[in-house]
Amino acid sequence: MTTILLVEDNELNRDMLSRRLARQGYQVVQAVDGGEAIARAHDSAPDLILMDLSLPVIDGWEATRRLKADQATRRIPVIALTAHAMAGDREQAMAAGCDDFDTKPVELSRLLEKIAALLGLSGAGG
């Protein structure tokens, strides 16, 4: 089963997206801040990470930089998620090491396409 690490500090967003991904056949591991995201990435070895950029403790930009600098986690694809899509945010996310970028509120079909593309899956789900 394909495992996705969902890093989101907003409980409602985290719960809603987690349930929607689980219905698509993904196993979802959750983290509420960047520090926890780094620990969970090591513990659960997810196939992909959905990283909110505005996080407490360590923000999503820095958490991604650290994950991509670490030999153990650098190959895990990261999709940045942000509600504050400003000009240049996509470029900044890619420069931090993100493999793709999406905006909130999440449009599930678009996000599933990005997940499938990064995982090399022909369809959605694990």
N, C-alpha and C positions, 0 to 999 in steps of 0.2 A: 504494500500500500504506500502511496506517495504521501510524504509528510511535509506539511507547510508550517513554518514558524510564523505566527501572526504577532507582530509587535505593535501594540496599540494601547495607549493609556486611557482612552475613553471607554468605559465599561459597556455602554450601549452599543457603540460601534464594534467593539471587540466581540461581544456576544452575537450580534446580528451577522457579522461577516463569518464568524466561526461556524455558526449553524448552517449558513448558506454553502460554505465550502464543504462541510461534512456531508451535506445532502448530495454533493457532486462526487462523493467518494474519496475525498481527501481526509487524511488524519491530520488534525490541527493541534499544534502545541502553541501555547500562548505565553507572551511576556508583556509586562506593563511599562517597562522603561528600557533604555539602551543598555544599561549594565546587565539587567536580567536577560536581555536578548543575546548578549555575548555568551553568557553562561549557558543558556538553553541551546544555542547553536552548537556548543561543544558537547553538551549532554545528550541531545537528541539527534544530532547529525541530520537536520532536515534536508529535504531535496530542494527546497526553495524558501526564501524569506520574504514576507510582506512587511516592509519597514515604514511605519509612520515616521515622519521627519521631525515633528514637534513633540519631543518626549522629555520627561523629567530625568534627572540624574545624569544621563549621557544622552544627548540628542541623537536622532536617527542618522544625521550626517556623520558624526564622530563614530557612532557604533558601526556604521558601514565601513568607514575607513579602517577601523581596528579589525573587523572581520576579514576584510580584503587583504590586510597586511599579515594576517596569521596563516601560516602554511596549512593548518588543519581545517580552516573554514573558507579560504580564499576562493574555492571553486563553486561555492554555493551561490546560485543566482539570487540577486536581491532586486525586488521591485519596490521602488520608493512610492509611498502613498502620502498625499498631502491635500489638505483643504485650502491651503493658501497658495494656489498656483499663480505665481507671479512670473513676469518675464525673466528668463534666466534660471528659473528653478530647475527645469529639466537638465540644463547644461551643468548646473552645480551638482545635481544628484549624480549625473554620469561621471563627473570629475571626482566625486567622493567614492566612486566604485560601483554605483548601482548599475544594474544591467538593463533596467527599464524604469518607467515612471508612469504613474497613474494618479488621477485626481479623485478627491472625495467630494460629494458622496460617490461611492463606488457604483459603477455601472457593471453589474456582475458579468454579463456576456462579454464585454470588452476585457475585463480583468481575466476571465477564464481563457480567452484567446491568448493573452500575453503569457499566462502561466503555461499553457500548453506549448507555446512557441519556445519558451526558455527551457522547458523540460524535454522538448523533442517528442511530444505526444501528439498523436493524430486527433484525439478527441479529449474532452474534459474528463477529469476524475483520475483516481489512482488505481 
